[in-house]
Amino acid sequence: MAAILKTEFGADTPLTRITAERIADYKAKRLAVKRGDKGLSAAGINRPMGLLRTMLHQALKWKYITEVPEIEFEDEPPGVIRFLSRQEAHRLFGACRESRNPALLDLVEFAVWTGVRRGEALGLMWERVDRSRGVVTLTETKNGRPREIKLSSPADAVLARRWTPGATGLVFGSSNWNRFRQSWARALRPSKVPDFTFHCLRHTTASWAVQSGRSLLEVKELLGHSDISITLRYAHLAPNHQVATVNAVADFFYGAARRAATAPPVEVPVA
């Protein structure tokens, strides 16, 4: 993706010269690209622009530019959200328990019980763990803003297994995913969990929370989403979410009248 941006904008082009107009021209060129009878997919157009936006936001943070030009993305069709069933989770945990990598099970369980991203988990330092308060503070976040995560009993149990007196440094021993990549792939095979990535553990946290009746706002806060529209991907998993919503609309209009009609009569004492 970086090579695409370099070709279009020039490797030596100052960021201040990457304007909204130039970005729109770039997008128009990408939309005109043909591969056989079809053009580029929305994702093929959006991913390089997403990288560009990330670079521009970082430049703004470092004060190299004063504003981020507007970037309009193509609408992408919603993808299938892959998350673990209870049976799949049991199988995956069991396979991780048999792994020769002793930290794999802890990393996978911690990701499920907290919903943290892979990089957030791998970058977690013991100095950011406060088990007395039941929280960890994430500093290596996607949007660069630290956030606190409350620890459930299973999440705290993972930390308890890894804790040694005076522990410092990285909780999971390494921030390099390559230390886990092979053992993760090996654990997936006997687990019989198809089409599954580590990021799907985060989907699992959100999906289980929504199915348990937690609100989308609560899930948004837990996952650290910057926009509620991201969290809305899980709305269809809410138990009876459409029934509850349409009933709420009817209750708003009819509720008071129905309650008045069905309430028992008030007996007025005779003086």
GUZADREN-852078 format. One line per 5 residues: their letters; for each residue y, z, x of N, C-alpha, C, O. Coordinates in steps of 0.1 Angstrom, whole numbers, plus 5000, padded with zeros to 4 digits. Layout:
# residues N
a	Y:Z:X:Y:Z:X:Y:Z:X:Y:Z:X  ...
This chain:
# residues 271
maail	4988:5000:5008:5000:5000:5000:5013:5000:5009:5022:4993:5006  5012:5008:5019:5024:5008:5028:5026:4994:5034:5038:4990:5036  5016:4987:5037:5017:4973:5043:5024:4964:5033:5032:4956:5037  5021:4966:5020:5028:4958:5010:5043:4960:5009:5051:4951:5008  5046:4973:5010:5060:4977:5010:5068:4972:5022:5079:4967:5021
ktefg	5061:4973:5034:5067:4968:5046:5070:4953:5046:5080:4948:5050  5060:4946:5040:5062:4931:5039:5073:4928:5030:5081:4919:5033  5075:4935:5019:5085:4932:5009:5099:4936:5014:5108:4928:5013  5100:4948:5018:5113:4954:5021:5117:4953:5036:5129:4955:5039  5107:4951:5045:5110:4951:5059:5108:4965:5065:5114:4974:5060
adtpl	5101:4965:5076:5098:4978:5082:5110:4985:5087:5111:4997:5088  5120:4978:5091:5132:4983:5097:5144:4985:5087:5155:4988:5091  5141:4983:5074:5152:4984:5064:5155:4998:5062:5146:5006:5059  5168:5002:5063:5172:5016:5059:5169:5019:5045:5170:5010:5036  5165:5031:5042:5162:5035:5028:5174:5034:5019:5173:5032:5007
trita	5186:5035:5025:5198:5034:5016:5200:5019:5011:5208:5017:5001  5193:5010:5017:5194:4996:5012:5183:4992:5002:5183:4981:4997  5174:5002:4999:5164:5000:4989:5170:5004:4975:5169:5016:4971  5176:4995:4968:5183:4997:4956:5174:4995:4944:5163:4989:4945  5179:4999:4932:5171:4996:4920:5170:4981:4918:5159:4976:4913
eriad	5180:4973:4921:5179:4959:4920:5168:4953:4928:5160:4944:4924  5167:4957:4941:5157:4952:4950:5143:4956:4945:5133:4949:4947  5142:4968:4940:5129:4973:4935:5125:4964:4923:5113:4961:4921  5134:4961:4914:5131:4953:4902:5127:4939:4907:5118:4933:4901  5134:4933:4917:5130:4920:4922:5116:4921:4928:5108:4911:4926
ykakr	5112:4931:4935:5099:4933:4941:5089:4933:4929:5078:4927:4930  5092:4941:4919:5082:4942:4908:5080:4929:4901:5069:4925:4897  5091:4921:4899:5090:4908:4893:5081:4899:4901:5073:4891:4896  5082:4899:4915:5073:4891:4923:5058:4896:4922:5049:4887:4921  5056:4909:4921:5042:4913:4919:5037:4909:4905:5025:4906:4904
lavkr	5045:4909:4895:5041:4905:4882:5037:4890:4882:5029:4885:4874  5043:4882:4891:5041:4868:4891:5028:4864:4899:5024:4853:4899  5023:4874:4907:5011:4871:4915:4999:4868:4906:4997:4875:4896  4991:4858:4909:4980:4854:4902:4967:4856:4910:4967:4852:4922  4957:4862:4904:4944:4862:4910:4934:4856:4901:4929:4862:4891
gdkgl	4931:4843:4904:4923:4835:4894:4932:4832:4882:4943:4827:4883  4926:4835:4870:4933:4833:4858:4942:4845:4854:4949:4844:4844  4941:4855:4861:4948:4868:4857:4958:4872:4867:4957:4868:4879  4968:4880:4863:4977:4886:4872:4972:4899:4877:4961:4903:4874  4981:4906:4885:4977:4919:4890:4976:4929:4879:4983:4927:4869
saagi	4967:4938:4880:4966:4949:4870:4979:4958:4870:4986:4958:4880  4981:4965:4860:4992:4975:4860:4991:4985:4871:5001:4988:4877  4979:4989:4874:4977:4998:4885:4980:4992:4899:4986:4998:4907  4977:4979:4900:4980:4972:4912:4994:4970:4915:4999:4970:4926  5002:4970:4904:5017:4969:4905:5023:4983:4907:5032:4985:4915
nrpmg	5017:4993:4900:5023:5007:4900:5021:5014:4913:5029:5022:4917  5009:5013:4919:5005:5021:4930:5015:5020:4942:5019:5030:4947  5018:5008:4947:5028:5007:4957:5042:5013:4953:5048:5019:4962  5046:5011:4941:5058:5016:4937:5058:5031:4936:5068:5038:4938  5046:5037:4933:5045:5051:4933:5047:5057:4947:5053:5067:4949
llrtm	5041:5050:4957:5042:5054:4970:5057:5053:4974:5062:5062:4981  5064:5042:4970:5078:5041:4974:5086:5052:4968:5095:5058:4974  5083:5055:4955:5091:5066:4949:5089:5080:4956:5098:5087:4958  5076:5082:4960:5074:5094:4968:5082:5095:4981:5087:5105:4984  5082:5084:4988:5090:5083:5000:5105:5085:4997:5111:5092:5005
lhqal	5110:5079:4987:5124:5081:4984:5127:5095:4980:5138:5100:4983  5118:5101:4972:5121:5116:4969:5121:5124:4981:5128:5134:4982  5112:5121:4990:5112:5129:5003:5124:5127:5011:5130:5136:5017  5129:5114:5011:5141:5111:5018:5153:5118:5012:5162:5123:5019  5153:5120:4998:5164:5127:4992:5163:5142:4995:5173:5148:4998
kwkyi	5151:5147:4996:5149:5161:5000:5154:5164:5014:5160:5174:5017  5152:5154:5023:5157:5155:5037:5172:5151:5038:5177:5151:5049  5178:5147:5027:5192:5143:5027:5195:5130:5035:5206:5128:5040  5185:5121:5035:5188:5108:5041:5194:5099:5031:5201:5090:5035  5192:5101:5018:5198:5094:5007:5204:5104:4998:5200:5116:4997
tevpe	5213:5099:4989:5220:5108:4980:5214:5107:4966:5216:5116:4957  5206:5097:4963:5200:5095:4950:5188:5086:4951:5187:5078:4960  5178:5088:4941:5166:5079:4941:5169:5069:4930:5171:5072:4919  5168:5056:4934:5170:5045:4925:5160:5045:4914:5148:5050:4916  5163:5041:4902:5154:5040:4891:5143:5031:4893:5145:5019:4898
iefed	5131:5035:4890:5119:5027:4891:5112:5026:4878:5108:5037:4873  5110:5014:4873:5102:5013:4860:5088:5008:4863:5086:4998:4869  5079:5016:4858:5064:5013:4860:5059:5006:4848:5064:5007:4837  5048:4999:4850:5041:4992:4840:5032:5002:4832:5027:5012:4838  5030:5000:4819:5021:5008:4812:5007:5006:4816:5002:4994:4817
eppgv	4999:5017:4818:4985:5015:4822:4977:5020:4811:4980:5030:4804  4965:5013:4808:4956:5018:4798:4951:5031:4802:4948:5034:4813  4949:5040:4792:4944:5054:4795:4929:5053:4801:4921:5045:4795  4927:5060:4811:4914:5060:4817:4905:5071:4811:4910:5079:4803  4892:5070:4814:4883:5080:4808:4884:5093:4817:4883:5092:4829
irfls	4886:5104:4811:4887:5117:4818:4872:5122:4820:4866:5125:4810  4868:5123:4832:4855:5128:4835:4855:5142:4838:4862:5147:4847  4847:5150:4831:4847:5165:4834:4832:5169:4832:4824:5162:4826  4829:5180:4838:4815:5186:4837:4812:5192:4824:4820:5199:4818  4800:5189:4820:4794:5197:4809:4789:5210:4815:4788:5212:4827
rqeah	4785:5220:4807:4780:5232:4812:4767:5230:4820:4765:5236:4831  4758:5221:4815:4746:5218:4822:4749:5211:4836:4742:5215:4846  4758:5202:4836:4761:5195:4848:4767:5205:4858:4765:5205:4870  4776:5214:4854:4782:5224:4862:4771:5233:4869:4771:5236:4881  4761:5238:4861:4750:5246:4866:4743:5238:4877:4739:5243:4888
rlfga	4740:5225:4875:4733:5217:4885:4741:5215:4897:4736:5216:4908  4754:5212:4896:4762:5210:4907:4764:5223:4915:4763:5222:4928  4766:5234:4909:4767:5247:4916:4754:5250:4924:4754:5254:4935  4743:5247:4917:4730:5249:4924:4728:5240:4936:4724:5245:4947  4732:5228:4935:4731:5219:4947:4740:5223:4958:4737:5222:4970
cresr	4752:5227:4955:4762:5232:4965:4757:5245:4972:4759:5247:4983  4750:5253:4964:4744:5265:4970:4733:5262:4980:4731:5270:4989  4727:5251:4979:4716:5247:4988:4722:5239:5000:4715:5236:5009  4735:5236:5000:4741:5228:5011:4741:5235:5024:4742:5248:5025  4740:5227:5035:4741:5233:5048:4755:5237:5052:4757:5244:5062
npall	4765:5233:5044:4779:5237:5046:4781:5249:5038:4782:5249:5025  4782:5261:5044:4783:5274:5037:4795:5275:5028:4796:5284:5019  4806:5267:5031:4818:5269:5024:4819:5260:5012:4828:5261:5004  4810:5250:5010:4811:5240:4999:4811:5247:4986:4819:5244:4977  4801:5256:4983:4800:5262:4970:4813:5269:4966:4818:5268:4955
dlvef	4818:5277:4976:4830:5285:4974:4842:5275:4970:4850:5278:4961  4843:5264:4978:4854:5255:4975:4853:5249:4961:4863:5248:4954  4841:5245:4958:4839:5238:4945:4841:5248:4933:4848:5245:4923  4836:5260:4934:4838:5270:4924:4852:5274:4922:4857:5275:4911  4859:5276:4934:4873:5279:4933:4881:5269:4926:4891:5272:4919
avwtg	4878:5256:4929:4885:5245:4923:4883:5245:4908:4893:5242:4900  4871:5248:4903:4868:5248:4889:4875:5260:4882:4881:5259:4871  4875:5272:4888:4880:5284:4882:4895:5285:4882:4901:5292:4874  4902:5276:4890:4916:5277:4891:4923:5264:4887:4935:5264:4883  4916:5253:4888:4923:5240:4885:4931:5235:4896:4939:5225:4894
vrrge	4931:5240:4908:4939:5236:4919:4934:5222:4924:4923:5219:4923  4944:5215:4930:4940:5202:4936:4932:5205:4949:4933:5216:4955  4926:5195:4954:4918:5196:4966:4926:5200:4978:4923:5210:4985  4938:5194:4980:4946:5197:4991:4952:5211:4990:4955:5218:5000  4955:5215:4977:4960:5229:4975:4950:5239:4979:4953:5249:4985
alglm	4937:5237:4976:4927:5246:4979:4925:5247:4994:4924:5257:5000  4923:5235:5000:4921:5234:5015:4932:5240:5023:4930:5245:5034  4945:5239:5017:4956:5244:5025:4959:5259:5022:4969:5264:5028  4951:5265:5014:4954:5279:5010:4951:5288:5022:4941:5288:5028  4962:5297:5025:4961:5306:5036:4958:5320:5030:4963:5324:5019
wervd	4952:5328:5038:4949:5342:5034:4962:5350:5032:4963:5359:5023  4973:5346:5039:4986:5353:5037:4991:5350:5023:5000:5358:5019  4986:5340:5016:4991:5337:5003:4982:5342:4992:4984:5339:4980  4973:5350:4996:4963:5356:4986:4967:5371:4984:4968:5378:4994  4969:5374:4972:4972:5388:4968:4962:5393:4957:4965:5392:4945
rsrgv	4950:5397:4962:4940:5401:4952:4944:5414:4944:4939:5416:4933  4952:5422:4950:4957:5434:4943:4965:5431:4930:4964:5438:4920  4972:5420:4931:4980:5415:4919:4972:5404:4912:4975:5401:4900  4961:5399:4918:4953:5389:4911:4959:5376:4911:4958:5368:4901  4966:5372:4922:4973:5359:4923:4971:5353:4936:4969:5360:4946
vtlte	4972:5340:4937:4974:5333:4950:4986:5324:4948:4990:5319:4937  4994:5322:4959:5006:5314:4959:5003:5301:4966:4999:5301:4978  5004:5290:4959:5001:5277:4965:5014:5271:4971:5025:5270:4964  5014:5267:4983:5026:5261:4990:5024:5246:4992:5034:5239:4993  5012:5242:4994:5009:5228:4997:5006:5221:4984:4995:5216:4981
tkngr	5017:5220:4975:5016:5214:4962:5020:5199:4962:5027:5195:4971  5017:5192:4952:5020:5178:4951:5035:5175:4950:5040:5166:4956  5042:5184:4942:5056:5182:4940:5065:5190:4950:5077:5190:4950  5058:5197:4960:5065:5204:4970:5070:5218:4966:5076:5225:4974  5068:5222:4953:5073:5234:4948:5062:5244:4947:5052:5242:4941
preik	5063:5256:4954:5053:5266:4953:5050:5271:4939:5059:5271:4931  5038:5274:4936:5035:5280:4923:5024:5291:4924:5015:5290:4933  5024:5300:4915:5014:5311:4915:5003:5307:4906:5005:5302:4895  4991:5311:4910:4979:5309:4901:4973:5323:4899:4970:5330:4909  4970:5326:4886:4964:5339:4883:4949:5337:4886:4943:5326:4884
lsspa	4942:5347:4891:4928:5347:4894:4920:5353:4883:4922:5364:4879  4910:5345:4878:4900:5350:4869:4890:5358:4877:4890:5357:4890  4881:5365:4871:4871:5372:4878:4862:5363:4887:4860:5367:4898  4857:5351:4882:4849:5343:4890:4857:5338:4903:4852:5336:4913  4870:5335:4900:4878:5330:4912:4880:5341:4922:4879:5338:4934
davla	4883:5353:4917:4884:5364:4927:4871:5367:4934:4871:5371:4945  4860:5365:4927:4847:5367:4933:4844:5357:4945:4838:5361:4955  4849:5345:4943:4849:5335:4954:4856:5341:4966:4851:5340:4978  4868:5346:4964:4876:5351:4975:4870:5363:4981:4870:5365:4994  4864:5371:4973:4857:5383:4978:4845:5380:4987:4843:5386:4997
rrwtp	4838:5369:4984:4827:5364:4993:4832:5360:5006:4825:5362:5016  4844:5354:5006:4849:5348:5019:4857:5358:5027:4860:5356:5039  4862:5369:5021:4870:5378:5027:4863:5387:5038:4852:5391:5036  4870:5388:5049:4865:5397:5060:4878:5405:5064:4889:5400:5063  4876:5418:5068:4887:5426:5072:4896:5419:5082:4891:5415:5092
gatgl	4909:5419:5079:4919:5413:5088:4919:5398:5088:4924:5391:5097  4913:5391:5078:4912:5377:5077:4926:5371:5077:4935:5375:5071  4927:5360:5085:4940:5352:5085:4936:5337:5085:4924:5334:5087  4946:5329:5084:4943:5315:5085:4939:5309:5072:4942:5314:5061  4932:5298:5072:4927:5291:5061:4916:5297:5054:4906:5302:5060
vfgss	4917:5299:5040:4906:5306:5033:4893:5298:5034:4882:5305:5035  4893:5285:5033:4881:5277:5033:4877:5271:5047:4869:5262:5049  4884:5277:5058:4880:5273:5071:4886:5261:5077:4887:5260:5089  4890:5251:5069:4895:5239:5074:4903:5232:5063:4900:5233:5051  4914:5226:5067:4922:5218:5057:4918:5203:5057:4924:5195:5050
nwnrf	4908:5200:5065:4904:5186:5067:4892:5183:5057:4881:5189:5058  4894:5174:5047:4884:5171:5038:4872:5165:5044:4861:5166:5039  4873:5159:5056:4862:5153:5063:4851:5163:5066:4840:5160:5068  4855:5176:5067:4846:5187:5070:4837:5189:5058:4826:5196:5059  4841:5184:5046:4833:5187:5034:4828:5174:5027:4819:5174:5019
rqswa	4833:5162:5031:4831:5150:5024:4816:5147:5023:4811:5144:5013  4809:5148:5035:4794:5144:5035:4786:5154:5027:4777:5150:5019  4789:5167:5028:4781:5177:5021:4784:5176:5006:4775:5178:4997  4796:5172:5002:4799:5170:4988:4791:5158:4982:4785:5160:4971  4791:5147:4989:4783:5136:4985:4769:5139:4983:4762:5134:4974
ralrp	4763:5146:4993:4749:5150:4992:4746:5159:4980:4735:5159:4974  4756:5168:4977:4754:5177:4965:4754:5170:4952:4747:5174:4943  4761:5159:4951:4762:5151:4939:4749:5145:4935:4746:5144:4923  4742:5140:4945:4730:5132:4942:4719:5140:4934:4715:5136:4923  4715:5152:4939:4705:5160:4931:4711:5166:4918:4704:5170:4909
skvpd	4724:5166:4917:4731:5172:4906:4730:5163:4894:4732:5167:4882  4728:5150:4897:4727:5139:4886:4740:5140:4878:4740:5140:4866  4751:5139:4886:4765:5139:4880:4771:5126:4883:4778:5125:4894  4769:5115:4875:4774:5102:4879:4789:5101:4877:4796:5108:4870  4795:5091:4885:4809:5088:4884:4818:5100:4884:4827:5102:4876
ftfhc	4816:5108:4895:4823:5121:4896:4829:5122:4910:4823:5120:4920  4842:5126:4910:4849:5129:4922:4854:5143:4923:4853:5150:4913  4858:5147:4934:4863:5161:4935:4874:5164:4926:4875:5175:4920  4883:5154:4924:4894:5156:4915:4890:5159:4900:4897:5165:4892  4878:5154:4897:4872:5156:4884:4870:5171:4881:4869:5175:4869
lrhtt	4869:5179:4891:4868:5194:4890:4881:5199:4883:4880:5208:4875  4892:5193:4886:4905:5197:4880:4905:5193:4866:4910:5200:4857  4900:5181:4863:4898:5177:4849:4889:5187:4841:4891:5190:4829  4879:5192:4848:4870:5201:4842:4877:5214:4838:4875:5219:4826  4885:5219:4847:4893:5231:4843:4901:5229:4831:4901:5237:4822
aswav	4909:5218:4831:4918:5215:4820:4910:5213:4807:4913:5218:4796  4899:5206:4808:4891:5202:4796:4885:5215:4790:4885:5217:4778  4879:5223:4798:4873:5236:4793:4883:5245:4787:4881:5251:4777  4895:5245:4793:4906:5254:4788:4910:5249:4774:4912:5257:4765  4912:5236:4772:4917:5231:4760:4906:5233:4749:4909:5236:4738
qsgrs	4893:5230:4753:4882:5232:4743:4881:5246:4739:4875:5249:4729  4885:5256:4748:4885:5270:4744:4896:5275:4736:4897:5286:4732  4905:5265:4733:4916:5269:4724:4930:5272:4731:4939:5276:4724  4930:5270:4744:4943:5273:4751:4953:5261:4748:4949:5250:4746  4966:5264:4747:4975:5254:4744:4978:5245:4755:4975:5248:4767
llevk	4983:5233:4752:4986:5223:4762:4997:5228:4771:4997:5225:4783  5006:5236:4766:5017:5242:4775:5011:5251:4785:5015:5252:4797  5001:5259:4781:4995:5268:4790:4987:5261:4801:4987:5264:4813  4980:5250:4797:4973:5242:4807:4983:5235:4816:4980:5233:4828  4994:5230:4811:5004:5224:4819:5009:5233:4830:5010:5230:4842
ellgh	5011:5246:4826:5016:5256:4836:5005:5259:4846:5009:5260:4858  4993:5260:4842:4982:5263:4851:4981:5252:4861:4979:5254:4873  4981:5239:4857:4978:5228:4866:4990:5224:4874:4989:5216:4883  5002:5229:4870:5014:5225:4877:5019:5211:4875:5025:5205:4883  5016:5206:4862:5021:5192:4859:5036:5192:4858:5042:5202:4853
sdisi	5042:5182:4863:5056:5180:4862:5061:5176:4848:5073:5178:4845  5052:5170:4841:5056:5165:4827:5045:5167:4818:5033:5165:4821  5048:5171:4806:5038:5174:4795:5030:5162:4792:5019:5163:4787  5036:5150:4794:5028:5138:4790:5016:5136:4798:5006:5130:4794  5015:5142:4810:5003:5142:4819:4992:5151:4812:4981:5147:4811
tlrya	4997:5162:4807:4987:5172:4801:4982:5166:4788:4971:5170:4783  4990:5158:4781:4985:5153:4768:4973:5145:4769:4966:5142:4758  4968:5141:4781:4955:5134:4782:4944:5142:4777:4933:5137:4773  4946:5156:4776:4935:5164:4772:4936:5169:4757:4928:5176:4753  4946:5163:4750:4949:5168:4737:4937:5166:4727:4934:5174:4718
hlapn	4930:5154:4729:4919:5151:4720:4907:5160:4721:4898:5160:4713  4907:5169:4732:4896:5178:4733:4898:5191:4726:4889:5200:4725  4910:5193:4721:4913:5206:4714:4904:5207:4701:4903:5197:4694  4899:5218:4699:4890:5220:4687:4897:5217:4674:4907:5224:4671  4893:5207:4666:4899:5204:4653:4914:5202:4654:4921:5206:4645
hqvat	4918:5196:4666:4933:5195:4668:4940:5187:4657:4951:5191:4653  4934:5176:4652:4941:5168:4642:4940:5175:4629:4950:5175:4621  4929:5182:4626:4928:5189:4613:4938:5200:4612:4945:5202:4602  4939:5208:4623:4949:5219:4623:4963:5214:4622:4972:5220:4616  4966:5202:4628:4980:5197:4628:4984:5192:4614:4994:5196:4609
vnava	4975:5184:4608:4979:5179:4595:4979:5191:4584:4987:5190:4575  4970:5201:4586:4971:5212:4577:4984:5220:4578:4989:5225:4569  4988:5221:4591:5001:5228:4593:5013:5221:4586:5022:5228:4581  5012:5208:4586:5023:5200:4579:5023:5203:4564:5033:5205:4558  5011:5203:4559:5009:5206:4544:5013:5220:4541:5020:5223:4531
dffyg	5009:5229:4550:5012:5243:4547:5027:5246:4548:5032:5255:4541  5034:5238:4556:5049:5240:4557:5055:5238:4543:5064:5245:4539  5050:5228:4536:5056:5224:4523:5050:5233:4512:5057:5238:4504  5037:5233:4512:5030:5240:4500:5027:5255:4503:5024:5262:4493  5028:5259:4515:5023:5272:4518:5028:5283:4510:5021:5291:4504
aarra	5042:5284:4509:5048:5295:4502:5044:5295:4487:5042:5305:4481  5045:5282:4481:5042:5281:4467:5027:5285:4464:5024:5292:4454  5018:5281:4473:5004:5284:4471:5002:5299:4472:4994:5305:4464  5008:5305:4482:5006:5319:4483:5011:5327:4471:5006:5337:4467  5023:5322:4466:5029:5329:4454:5020:5327:4442:5018:5336:4434
atapp	5013:5315:4441:5005:5312:4429:4992:5320:4430:4986:5324:4419  4987:5323:4442:4974:5330:4443:4975:5345:4445:4965:5352:4445  4987:5349:4447:4989:5364:4450:4986:5372:4437:4989:5367:4426  4980:5383:4439:4977:5392:4427:4990:5396:4420:5000:5398:4427  4990:5398:4407:5003:5402:4400:5007:5416:4405:4998:5425:4407
vevpv	5020:5418:4405:5025:5431:4409:5026:5440:4397:5032:5436:4387  5020:5451:4397:5020:5460:4386:5033:5469:4387:5035:5476:4397  5041:5468:4376:5053:5476:4375:5050:5489:4368:5046:5489:4356  5052:5500:4374:5049:5513:4367:5058:5515:4355:5070:5512:4355  5052:5520:4345:5060:5523:4333:5067:5536:4334:5061:5546:4339
a	5080:5536:4331:5088:5548:4333:5084:5558:4323:5089:5569:4323
